[in-house]
Amino acid sequence: MTPMCENILDDPAASFWLKNALRSALDRDPVDALNDAEVLVVALKERLYFVVNEEAAE
């Protein structure tokens, strides 16, 4: 395991969700896990922009 992964898993301030996602990703093919993570980032950014714009319109 890489030092950054270890630091995240050992960090009490890291969210439960992040730690679970990282543990799950570490059990997968690293290329597949990274590709899925990049798609997730795009989807979450889209959701953020939607929520921010929706609130600004109110």
C-alpha positions in Angstrom: 0.0 0.0 0.0 1.3 3.5 -0.8 2.1 6.0 1.9 -0.8 8.3 0.8 -3.3 5.4 1.1 -2.0 4.5 4.5 -2.2 8.1 5.6 -5.8 8.4 4.5 -6.8 5.2 6.2 -5.1 6.2 9.4 -6.4 9.7 9.5 -9.2 10.2 12.0 -10.4 13.3 10.1 -10.9 11.4 6.9 -14.5 10.5 6.2 -15.9 7.1 6.7 -17.1 7.2 3.0 -13.6 8.1 1.7 -12.0 5.3 3.7 -14.6 2.8 2.5 -14.2 3.9 -1.1 -10.4 3.7 -0.9 -10.5 0.2 0.7 -12.8 -0.9 -2.0 -10.6 0.6 -4.8 -7.5 -1.1 -3.4 -9.1 -4.5 -3.9 -9.7 -3.7 -7.6 -7.5 -3.5 -10.7 -5.9 -0.1 -10.3 -6.7 1.0 -13.9 -10.3 0.2 -13.5 -10.5 1.8 -10.1 -8.9 5.0 -11.4 -11.2 5.1 -14.4 -14.3 4.7 -12.2 -13.0 7.4 -9.8 -12.5 9.9 -12.6 -16.1 9.3 -13.8 -17.3 9.7 -10.3 -15.4 13.1 -10.0 -17.2 14.3 -13.2 -20.6 13.2 -11.9 -20.1 14.8 -8.5 -18.9 18.1 -10.1 -22.0 18.1 -12.3 -24.2 17.5 -9.2 -22.4 20.4 -7.3 -22.9 22.8 -10.2 -26.6 21.8 -10.5 -27.2 22.3 -6.7 -25.3 25.6 -6.6 -27.2 26.9 -9.7 -30.5 25.7 -8.4 -30.0 27.5 -5.1 -28.9 30.6 -6.8 -32.1 30.6 -8.9 -34.3 30.5 -5.8 
